[in-house]
């Protein structure tokens, strides 16, 4: 069987903010940052009255907000995507800091990865983050300034970073999207670490007990969804035969913990409790067929809520060799 994983251009940015005074933020910041970013992006680009529906707007196909934050399915969706109200958003956003109290000038860093055509909107993304920092974070509007933005030169936590935006002079350099190249030869064993709460659903039930086939299906579907909507030059092949060999691969170690967290939904005007698993999975079998998919899933994340920072994973051991 050929490898059906398409090439998905991507760009990972690191935003460096500084507090303008004392601030108190939630420990899990993904929901707060995502909401603030969406409001700022729409305020930056939208010229229509508030009553105007984005879906019916004549500018929606040329709008940074609808292309990044509120995309729509246009045309006929593939068979496996029918029933979706909206496509997945073409970005992930996460913040590793659990700090709640920030003194004046204390730094807050967060990351965003853009996929495919969303990489074309980097100037709008940077300016929206600048505006959201000025407007203030959390319900108390604690103000920050955007000091700089950096671009990862390669995938992974050990990447070198290049500055593309300097808050002192307001200059923004051009940022080129990257193409992911798998550099690991995964053969017979792999250990995955789920770094942030990961949410798998089946028949409207959250899962923590699942097999390797389910895991690979979740990764495969996400990769093809992102490619279908945001990588128009990629080859998207919904060949379910690709998944057949996954049934013979075993999860030989499962050290997972369930984590709950709360977020406030402005749209639903309610607090929501969300949960997911973190921890370690060790998988064993003929894994060569899924080597590329496992590696690209480190960039795409997996499961629900990836724009909040959920579903982040890393490969920490391959063929009994640690990283």
Short mmCIF file of the C-alpha atoms (twelve columns), coordinates in Angstrom:
data_MODEL
# 
_entry.id   MODEL 
# 
loop_
_atom_site.group_PDB 
_atom_site.id 
_atom_site.type_symbol 
_atom_site.label_atom_id 
_atom_site.label_alt_id 
_atom_site.label_comp_id 
_atom_site.label_asym_id 
_atom_site.label_seq_id 
_atom_site.Cartn_x 
_atom_site.Cartn_y 
_atom_site.Cartn_z 
_atom_site.pdbx_PDB_model_num 
ATOM 1   C CA . UNK A 1   0.000   0.000  0.000  1 
ATOM 2   C CA . UNK A 2   1.241   3.501  -0.819 1 
ATOM 3   C CA . UNK A 3   1.560   6.099  1.904  1 
ATOM 4   C CA . UNK A 4   -1.525  8.342  1.502  1 
ATOM 5   C CA . UNK A 5   -0.370  11.098 3.892  1 
ATOM 6   C CA . UNK A 6   -0.331  14.376 1.914  1 
ATOM 7   C CA . UNK A 7   2.205   17.143 2.324  1 
ATOM 8   C CA . UNK A 8   0.779   19.901 4.545  1 
ATOM 9   C CA . UNK A 9   2.778   23.161 4.678  1 
ATOM 10  C CA . UNK A 10  2.914   24.659 8.159  1 
ATOM 11  C CA . UNK A 11  4.434   27.494 10.144 1 
ATOM 12  C CA . UNK A 12  5.018   27.583 13.916 1 
ATOM 13  C CA . UNK A 13  5.171   30.993 15.591 1 
ATOM 14  C CA . UNK A 14  6.171   31.907 19.145 1 
ATOM 15  C CA . UNK A 15  4.658   35.099 20.565 1 
ATOM 16  C CA . UNK A 16  6.509   36.895 23.350 1 
ATOM 17  C CA . UNK A 17  4.307   39.178 25.450 1 
ATOM 18  C CA . UNK A 18  5.158   41.284 28.500 1 
ATOM 19  C CA . UNK A 19  2.703   42.368 31.186 1 
ATOM 20  C CA . UNK A 20  2.118   46.120 31.507 1 
ATOM 21  C CA . UNK A 21  1.172   45.701 35.168 1 
ATOM 22  C CA . UNK A 22  0.170   43.079 37.658 1 
ATOM 23  C CA . UNK A 23  -2.032  40.444 36.060 1 
ATOM 24  C CA . UNK A 24  -3.892  37.330 37.181 1 
ATOM 25  C CA . UNK A 25  -4.584  34.766 34.459 1 
ATOM 26  C CA . UNK A 26  -6.003  31.218 34.414 1 
ATOM 27  C CA . UNK A 27  -3.520  28.379 34.755 1 
ATOM 28  C CA . UNK A 28  -4.752  26.817 31.499 1 
ATOM 29  C CA . UNK A 29  -4.556  29.719 29.056 1 
ATOM 30  C CA . UNK A 30  -5.483  28.093 25.757 1 
ATOM 31  C CA . UNK A 31  -9.179  28.967 25.872 1 
ATOM 32  C CA . UNK A 32  -8.517  32.561 26.964 1 
ATOM 33  C CA . UNK A 33  -5.900  33.139 24.250 1 
ATOM 34  C CA . UNK A 34  -8.000  31.536 21.531 1 
ATOM 35  C CA . UNK A 35  -11.044 33.656 22.380 1 
ATOM 36  C CA . UNK A 36  -9.054  36.879 22.631 1 
ATOM 37  C CA . UNK A 37  -7.303  36.131 19.345 1 
ATOM 38  C CA . UNK A 38  -10.597 35.487 17.529 1 
ATOM 39  C CA . UNK A 39  -12.145 38.754 18.758 1 
ATOM 40  C CA . UNK A 40  -9.045  40.744 17.832 1 
ATOM 41  C CA . UNK A 41  -8.749  39.151 14.395 1 
ATOM 42  C CA . UNK A 42  -12.348 39.947 13.531 1 
ATOM 43  C CA . UNK A 43  -12.007 43.517 14.820 1 
ATOM 44  C CA . UNK A 44  -8.881  43.889 12.694 1 
ATOM 45  C CA . UNK A 45  -10.344 42.850 9.346  1 
ATOM 46  C CA . UNK A 46  -14.142 43.073 9.446  1 
ATOM 47  C CA . UNK A 47  -15.709 46.103 7.733  1 
ATOM 48  C CA . UNK A 48  -19.296 44.889 7.943  1 
ATOM 49  C CA . UNK A 49  -21.974 45.732 10.523 1 
ATOM 50  C CA . UNK A 50  -22.368 43.394 13.476 1 
ATOM 51  C CA . UNK A 51  -25.641 42.087 12.050 1 
ATOM 52  C CA . UNK A 52  -23.881 40.757 8.955  1 
ATOM 53  C CA . UNK A 53  -23.465 36.973 8.947  1 
ATOM 54  C CA . UNK A 54  -19.951 35.859 8.029  1 
ATOM 55  C CA . UNK A 55  -21.340 32.955 6.021  1 
ATOM 56  C CA . UNK A 56  -23.386 35.328 3.833  1 
ATOM 57  C CA . UNK A 57  -20.744 38.043 3.554  1 
ATOM 58  C CA . UNK A 58  -19.560 38.698 0.000  1 
ATOM 59  C CA . UNK A 59  -15.990 39.075 1.326  1 
ATOM 60  C CA . UNK A 60  -15.853 35.768 3.223  1 
ATOM 61  C CA . UNK A 61  -13.616 34.073 0.639  1 
ATOM 62  C CA . UNK A 62  -11.037 36.853 0.956  1 
ATOM 63  C CA . UNK A 63  -11.240 37.459 4.707  1 
ATOM 64  C CA . UNK A 64  -8.496  36.515 7.177  1 
ATOM 65  C CA . UNK A 65  -11.074 35.947 9.914  1 
ATOM 66  C CA . UNK A 66  -13.224 33.449 8.013  1 
ATOM 67  C CA . UNK A 67  -10.218 31.724 6.477  1 
ATOM 68  C CA . UNK A 68  -8.545  31.207 9.864  1 
ATOM 69  C CA . UNK A 69  -11.037 31.395 12.698 1 
ATOM 70  C CA . UNK A 70  -14.500 30.767 11.279 1 
ATOM 71  C CA . UNK A 71  -14.101 28.724 8.090  1 
ATOM 72  C CA . UNK A 72  -17.022 27.252 6.174  1 
ATOM 73  C CA . UNK A 73  -17.438 24.108 4.104  1 
ATOM 74  C CA . UNK A 74  -17.902 25.201 0.514  1 
ATOM 75  C CA . UNK A 75  -18.930 22.800 -2.178 1 
ATOM 76  C CA . UNK A 76  -19.430 19.103 -1.623 1 
ATOM 77  C CA . UNK A 77  -17.518 17.564 1.268  1 
ATOM 78  C CA . UNK A 78  -15.830 14.169 0.886  1 
ATOM 79  C CA . UNK A 79  -17.839 11.154 2.021  1 
ATOM 80  C CA . UNK A 80  -16.060 10.854 5.357  1 
ATOM 81  C CA . UNK A 81  -16.592 14.545 6.177  1 
ATOM 82  C CA . UNK A 82  -20.320 14.735 5.474  1 
ATOM 83  C CA . UNK A 83  -22.308 15.909 8.453  1 
ATOM 84  C CA . UNK A 84  -19.657 18.353 9.656  1 
ATOM 85  C CA . UNK A 85  -20.975 21.863 10.283 1 
ATOM 86  C CA . UNK A 86  -17.568 23.443 9.775  1 
ATOM 87  C CA . UNK A 87  -14.121 22.251 8.757  1 
ATOM 88  C CA . UNK A 88  -11.335 22.053 11.340 1 
ATOM 89  C CA . UNK A 89  -9.659  25.398 11.913 1 
ATOM 90  C CA . UNK A 90  -6.235  25.625 10.269 1 
ATOM 91  C CA . UNK A 91  -4.248  26.332 13.418 1 
ATOM 92  C CA . UNK A 92  -3.300  25.045 16.829 1 
ATOM 93  C CA . UNK A 93  -2.562  27.323 19.767 1 
ATOM 94  C CA . UNK A 94  -0.947  26.448 23.083 1 
ATOM 95  C CA . UNK A 95  0.771   27.959 26.096 1 
ATOM 96  C CA . UNK A 96  3.112   25.922 28.303 1 
ATOM 97  C CA . UNK A 97  3.018   28.349 31.230 1 
ATOM 98  C CA . UNK A 98  0.825   27.468 34.209 1 
ATOM 99  C CA . UNK A 99  1.704   30.706 36.023 1 
ATOM 100 C CA . UNK A 100 -1.306  32.626 37.284 1 
ATOM 101 C CA . UNK A 101 0.272   35.765 38.743 1 
ATOM 102 C CA . UNK A 102 2.251   38.079 36.481 1 
ATOM 103 C CA . UNK A 103 4.271   41.037 37.724 1 
ATOM 104 C CA . UNK A 104 4.936   44.098 35.586 1 
ATOM 105 C CA . UNK A 105 7.199   43.220 32.627 1 
ATOM 106 C CA . UNK A 106 6.903   39.481 33.320 1 
ATOM 107 C CA . UNK A 107 6.900   37.448 30.112 1 
ATOM 108 C CA . UNK A 108 4.079   35.354 28.723 1 
ATOM 109 C CA . UNK A 109 4.890   33.112 25.763 1 
ATOM 110 C CA . UNK A 110 2.513   31.104 23.627 1 
ATOM 111 C CA . UNK A 111 2.729   29.250 20.326 1 
ATOM 112 C CA . UNK A 112 0.591   28.990 17.239 1 
ATOM 113 C CA . UNK A 113 1.009   26.643 14.272 1 
ATOM 114 C CA . UNK A 114 -0.712  27.593 11.014 1 
ATOM 115 C CA . UNK A 115 -1.483  25.001 8.347  1 
ATOM 116 C CA . UNK A 116 -1.589  25.242 4.577  1 
ATOM 117 C CA . UNK A 117 -3.256  28.328 3.134  1 
ATOM 118 C CA . UNK A 118 -3.511  29.881 6.610  1 
ATOM 119 C CA . UNK A 119 0.241   30.535 6.443  1 
ATOM 120 C CA . UNK A 120 -0.518  33.296 3.919  1 
ATOM 121 C CA . UNK A 121 -2.214  35.364 6.631  1 
ATOM 122 C CA . UNK A 122 0.746   35.797 9.008  1 
ATOM 123 C CA . UNK A 123 0.676   39.659 8.982  1 
ATOM 124 C CA . UNK A 124 -2.984  39.604 10.056 1 
ATOM 125 C CA . UNK A 125 -2.262  37.020 12.753 1 
ATOM 126 C CA . UNK A 126 0.612   39.065 14.200 1 
ATOM 127 C CA . UNK A 127 -1.369  42.292 14.161 1 
ATOM 128 C CA . UNK A 128 -4.369  40.585 15.780 1 
ATOM 129 C CA . UNK A 129 -2.134  39.324 18.631 1 
ATOM 130 C CA . UNK A 130 -0.746  42.849 19.004 1 
ATOM 131 C CA . UNK A 131 -4.302  44.184 19.314 1 
ATOM 132 C CA . UNK A 132 -5.463  41.488 21.729 1 
ATOM 133 C CA . UNK A 133 -2.465  42.178 23.999 1 
ATOM 134 C CA . UNK A 134 -3.245  45.904 24.028 1 
ATOM 135 C CA . UNK A 135 -6.938  45.274 24.660 1 
ATOM 136 C CA . UNK A 136 -6.148  43.019 27.599 1 
ATOM 137 C CA . UNK A 137 -6.408  39.347 28.537 1 
ATOM 138 C CA . UNK A 138 -9.006  37.613 30.715 1 
ATOM 139 C CA . UNK A 139 -12.295 39.124 31.866 1 
ATOM 140 C CA . UNK A 140 -10.285 41.715 33.823 1 
ATOM 141 C CA . UNK A 141 -8.515  42.967 30.669 1 
ATOM 142 C CA . UNK A 142 -4.960  42.730 31.968 1 
ATOM 143 C CA . UNK A 143 -2.922  44.541 29.338 1 
ATOM 144 C CA . UNK A 144 0.237   43.204 27.710 1 
ATOM 145 C CA . UNK A 145 2.517   44.325 24.913 1 
ATOM 146 C CA . UNK A 146 3.767   42.191 22.053 1 
ATOM 147 C CA . UNK A 147 7.556   42.400 22.245 1 
ATOM 148 C CA . UNK A 148 8.456   39.975 19.468 1 
ATOM 149 C CA . UNK A 149 7.373   37.070 17.303 1 
ATOM 150 C CA . UNK A 150 9.675   34.216 16.337 1 
ATOM 151 C CA . UNK A 151 9.394   31.498 13.714 1 
ATOM 152 C CA . UNK A 152 10.551  27.926 14.278 1 
ATOM 153 C CA . UNK A 153 13.177  26.933 11.735 1 
ATOM 154 C CA . UNK A 154 12.390  23.227 12.052 1 
ATOM 155 C CA . UNK A 155 9.791   20.987 13.755 1 
ATOM 156 C CA . UNK A 156 10.223  19.904 17.365 1 
ATOM 157 C CA . UNK A 157 11.002  21.401 20.751 1 
ATOM 158 C CA . UNK A 158 14.726  21.684 19.953 1 
ATOM 159 C CA . UNK A 159 14.166  23.977 16.969 1 
ATOM 160 C CA . UNK A 160 16.124  27.164 16.485 1 
ATOM 161 C CA . UNK A 161 14.010  30.301 16.244 1 
ATOM 162 C CA . UNK A 162 14.260  33.327 13.959 1 
ATOM 163 C CA . UNK A 163 12.736  36.677 14.903 1 
ATOM 164 C CA . UNK A 164 10.234  37.878 12.323 1 
ATOM 165 C CA . UNK A 165 8.638   40.738 14.284 1 
ATOM 166 C CA . UNK A 166 10.191  43.343 16.573 1 
ATOM 167 C CA . UNK A 167 7.768   45.264 18.746 1 
ATOM 168 C CA . UNK A 168 10.241  48.138 19.170 1 
ATOM 169 C CA . UNK A 169 10.098  49.165 15.515 1 
ATOM 170 C CA . UNK A 170 6.994   47.351 14.326 1 
ATOM 171 C CA . UNK A 171 8.886   45.651 11.499 1 
ATOM 172 C CA . UNK A 172 7.621   42.290 10.227 1 
ATOM 173 C CA . UNK A 173 9.813   40.040 8.101  1 
ATOM 174 C CA . UNK A 174 8.465   37.567 5.593  1 
ATOM 175 C CA . UNK A 175 7.734   34.109 7.042  1 
ATOM 176 C CA . UNK A 176 7.938   31.128 4.712  1 
ATOM 177 C CA . UNK A 177 5.872   28.004 5.333  1 
ATOM 178 C CA . UNK A 178 7.761   24.761 5.864  1 
ATOM 179 C CA . UNK A 179 7.176   21.277 4.527  1 
ATOM 180 C CA . UNK A 180 7.441   18.537 7.089  1 
ATOM 181 C CA . UNK A 181 10.038  15.869 6.379  1 
ATOM 182 C CA . UNK A 182 9.840   12.679 8.454  1 
ATOM 183 C CA . UNK A 183 13.315  12.005 9.883  1 
ATOM 184 C CA . UNK A 184 12.573  8.945  12.040 1 
ATOM 185 C CA . UNK A 185 12.446  5.376  10.793 1 
ATOM 186 C CA . UNK A 186 9.842   3.853  13.078 1 
ATOM 187 C CA . UNK A 187 9.934   0.070  12.660 1 
ATOM 188 C CA . UNK A 188 8.722   -2.120 15.518 1 
ATOM 189 C CA . UNK A 189 8.065   0.033  18.582 1 
ATOM 190 C CA . UNK A 190 7.193   3.596  19.478 1 
ATOM 191 C CA . UNK A 191 6.407   5.449  22.695 1 
ATOM 192 C CA . UNK A 192 4.073   8.427  22.469 1 
ATOM 193 C CA . UNK A 193 3.591   11.069 25.127 1 
ATOM 194 C CA . UNK A 194 0.356   13.034 25.199 1 
ATOM 195 C CA . UNK A 195 1.465   16.405 26.531 1 
ATOM 196 C CA . UNK A 196 -1.905  18.095 26.956 1 
ATOM 197 C CA . UNK A 197 -5.408  16.724 27.593 1 
ATOM 198 C CA . UNK A 198 -6.466  14.693 24.575 1 
ATOM 199 C CA . UNK A 199 -10.121 14.095 23.746 1 
ATOM 200 C CA . UNK A 200 -11.251 11.127 21.657 1 
ATOM 201 C CA . UNK A 201 -14.961 10.592 21.117 1 
ATOM 202 C CA . UNK A 202 -16.898 7.621  19.811 1 
ATOM 203 C CA . UNK A 203 -20.698 7.577  19.710 1 
ATOM 204 C CA . UNK A 204 -20.675 10.745 21.788 1 
ATOM 205 C CA . UNK A 205 -18.644 9.055  24.544 1 
ATOM 206 C CA . UNK A 206 -15.178 10.170 25.632 1 
ATOM 207 C CA . UNK A 207 -12.529 7.466  25.395 1 
ATOM 208 C CA . UNK A 208 -9.468  6.572  27.425 1 
ATOM 209 C CA . UNK A 209 -9.521  2.853  26.611 1 
ATOM 210 C CA . UNK A 210 -8.889  2.468  22.874 1 
ATOM 211 C CA . UNK A 211 -6.774  0.347  20.541 1 
ATOM 212 C CA . UNK A 212 -4.045  1.360  18.102 1 
ATOM 213 C CA . UNK A 213 -6.451  1.204  15.171 1 
ATOM 214 C CA . UNK A 214 -8.635  3.873  16.799 1 
ATOM 215 C CA . UNK A 215 -5.602  6.055  17.484 1 
ATOM 216 C CA . UNK A 216 -4.366  5.813  13.901 1 
ATOM 217 C CA . UNK A 217 -7.854  6.477  12.519 1 
ATOM 218 C CA . UNK A 218 -8.074  9.711  14.552 1 
ATOM 219 C CA . UNK A 219 -4.662  10.818 13.269 1 
ATOM 220 C CA . UNK A 220 -5.442  9.798  9.685  1 
ATOM 221 C CA . UNK A 221 -8.767  11.591 9.577  1 
ATOM 222 C CA . UNK A 222 -7.299  14.798 11.004 1 
ATOM 223 C CA . UNK A 223 -4.417  14.806 8.527  1 
ATOM 224 C CA . UNK A 224 -6.751  14.323 5.568  1 
ATOM 225 C CA . UNK A 225 -9.265  16.905 6.835  1 
ATOM 226 C CA . UNK A 226 -6.542  19.544 7.168  1 
ATOM 227 C CA . UNK A 227 -5.110  18.623 3.766  1 
ATOM 228 C CA . UNK A 228 -8.498  18.624 2.027  1 
ATOM 229 C CA . UNK A 229 -9.441  22.111 3.194  1 
ATOM 230 C CA . UNK A 230 -6.078  23.877 3.434  1 
ATOM 231 C CA . UNK A 231 -3.530  22.109 1.205  1 
ATOM 232 C CA . UNK A 232 -5.114  22.323 -2.244 1 
ATOM 233 C CA . UNK A 233 -2.003  20.985 -3.972 1 
ATOM 234 C CA . UNK A 234 -1.765  17.941 -1.704 1 
ATOM 235 C CA . UNK A 235 -2.899  14.473 -2.730 1 
ATOM 236 C CA . UNK A 236 -5.815  13.476 -0.516 1 
ATOM 237 C CA . UNK A 237 -6.650  9.771  -0.688 1 
ATOM 238 C CA . UNK A 238 -9.337  8.433  1.646  1 
ATOM 239 C CA . UNK A 239 -8.079  4.870  1.264  1 
ATOM 240 C CA . UNK A 240 -9.339  2.997  4.311  1 
ATOM 241 C CA . UNK A 241 -7.158  0.021  3.369  1 
ATOM 242 C CA . UNK A 242 -4.295  2.071  4.780  1 
ATOM 243 C CA . UNK A 243 -5.733  1.482  8.254  1 
ATOM 244 C CA . UNK A 244 -6.115  -2.296 7.988  1 
ATOM 245 C CA . UNK A 245 -2.647  -3.194 9.291  1 
ATOM 246 C CA . UNK A 246 -3.236  -1.092 12.426 1 
ATOM 247 C CA . UNK A 247 -5.433  -3.877 13.817 1 
ATOM 248 C CA . UNK A 248 -2.324  -6.036 14.278 1 
ATOM 249 C CA . UNK A 249 -0.382  -3.453 16.307 1 
ATOM 250 C CA . UNK A 250 -0.702  -3.633 20.081 1 
ATOM 251 C CA . UNK A 251 -0.625  -1.019 22.805 1 
ATOM 252 C CA . UNK A 252 1.657   -2.798 25.266 1 
ATOM 253 C CA . UNK A 253 1.848   -0.056 27.869 1 
ATOM 254 C CA . UNK A 254 -0.844  2.444  28.782 1 
ATOM 255 C CA . UNK A 255 0.009   4.967  31.486 1 
ATOM 256 C CA . UNK A 256 -2.693  7.563  31.024 1 
ATOM 257 C CA . UNK A 257 -4.307  9.963  33.487 1 
ATOM 258 C CA . UNK A 258 -7.593  11.807 33.030 1 
ATOM 259 C CA . UNK A 259 -7.448  15.586 33.466 1 
ATOM 260 C CA . UNK A 260 -10.435 17.892 33.719 1 
ATOM 261 C CA . UNK A 261 -10.369 21.631 33.151 1 
ATOM 262 C CA . UNK A 262 -12.967 24.362 32.840 1 
ATOM 263 C CA . UNK A 263 -13.475 27.051 30.265 1 
ATOM 264 C CA . UNK A 264 -16.047 29.801 29.855 1 
ATOM 265 C CA . UNK A 265 -17.846 29.824 26.537 1 
ATOM 266 C CA . UNK A 266 -18.877 33.332 25.504 1 
ATOM 267 C CA . UNK A 267 -20.992 31.881 22.706 1 
ATOM 268 C CA . UNK A 268 -22.934 29.591 25.045 1 
ATOM 269 C CA . UNK A 269 -22.609 32.000 27.997 1 
ATOM 270 C CA . UNK A 270 -21.747 29.167 30.361 1 
ATOM 271 C CA . UNK A 271 -18.842 27.454 32.085 1 
ATOM 272 C CA . UNK A 272 -17.950 24.146 30.490 1 
ATOM 273 C CA . UNK A 273 -15.984 21.264 31.983 1 
ATOM 274 C CA . UNK A 274 -13.733 19.607 29.466 1 
ATOM 275 C CA . UNK A 275 -11.444 16.676 30.042 1 
ATOM 276 C CA . UNK A 276 -8.861  14.562 28.308 1 
ATOM 277 C CA . UNK A 277 -6.066  12.104 28.934 1 
ATOM 278 C CA . UNK A 278 -2.360  12.777 29.248 1 
ATOM 279 C CA . UNK A 279 0.495   10.341 29.637 1 
ATOM 280 C CA . UNK A 280 2.311   7.539  27.857 1 
ATOM 281 C CA . UNK A 281 1.387   4.911  25.267 1 
ATOM 282 C CA . UNK A 282 3.859   2.288  24.116 1 
ATOM 283 C CA . UNK A 283 2.951   0.575  20.846 1 
ATOM 284 C CA . UNK A 284 4.543   -2.498 19.298 1 
ATOM 285 C CA . UNK A 285 4.223   -4.218 15.937 1 
ATOM 286 C CA . UNK A 286 4.958   -3.540 12.273 1 
ATOM 287 C CA . UNK A 287 4.888   0.263  12.508 1 
ATOM 288 C CA . UNK A 288 6.823   1.212  9.384  1 
ATOM 289 C CA . UNK A 289 3.584   1.791  7.462  1 
ATOM 290 C CA . UNK A 290 2.503   4.470  9.965  1 
ATOM 291 C CA . UNK A 291 5.857   6.150  10.550 1 
ATOM 292 C CA . UNK A 292 5.020   9.297  8.555  1 
ATOM 293 C CA . UNK A 293 1.551   9.682  10.072 1 
ATOM 294 C CA . UNK A 294 2.833   9.361  13.638 1 
ATOM 295 C CA . UNK A 295 5.452   12.012 12.958 1 
ATOM 296 C CA . UNK A 296 3.205   14.527 11.205 1 
ATOM 297 C CA . UNK A 297 0.669   14.162 14.049 1 
ATOM 298 C CA . UNK A 298 3.221   15.843 16.317 1 
ATOM 299 C CA . UNK A 299 2.642   18.975 14.229 1 
ATOM 300 C CA . UNK A 300 -1.113  18.637 13.707 1 
ATOM 301 C CA . UNK A 301 -2.052  17.412 17.219 1 
ATOM 302 C CA . UNK A 302 -4.953  14.965 17.516 1 
ATOM 303 C CA . UNK A 303 -8.482  14.789 18.920 1 
ATOM 304 C CA . UNK A 304 -10.880 17.555 19.877 1 
ATOM 305 C CA . UNK A 305 -9.994  21.087 21.014 1 
ATOM 306 C CA . UNK A 306 -6.641  21.483 19.289 1 
ATOM 307 C CA . UNK A 307 -7.161  25.257 18.938 1 
ATOM 308 C CA . UNK A 308 -7.232  25.426 22.762 1 
ATOM 309 C CA . UNK A 309 -3.922  23.557 23.016 1 
ATOM 310 C CA . UNK A 310 -5.468  20.116 23.547 1 
ATOM 311 C CA . UNK A 311 -4.222  16.941 21.884 1 
ATOM 312 C CA . UNK A 312 -0.520  17.782 21.742 1 
ATOM 313 C CA . UNK A 313 1.682   14.703 21.447 1 
ATOM 314 C CA . UNK A 314 5.339   13.820 20.990 1 
ATOM 315 C CA . UNK A 315 7.324   10.754 20.007 1 
ATOM 316 C CA . UNK A 316 9.726   10.091 22.881 1 
ATOM 317 C CA . UNK A 317 11.090  6.630  22.053 1 
ATOM 318 C CA . UNK A 318 11.538  4.755  18.771 1 
ATOM 319 C CA . UNK A 319 12.729  1.174  18.341 1 
ATOM 320 C CA . UNK A 320 13.802  1.205  22.013 1 
ATOM 321 C CA . UNK A 321 15.890  4.355  21.527 1 
ATOM 322 C CA . UNK A 322 14.980  7.404  23.648 1 
ATOM 323 C CA . UNK A 323 15.167  11.028 22.543 1 
# 
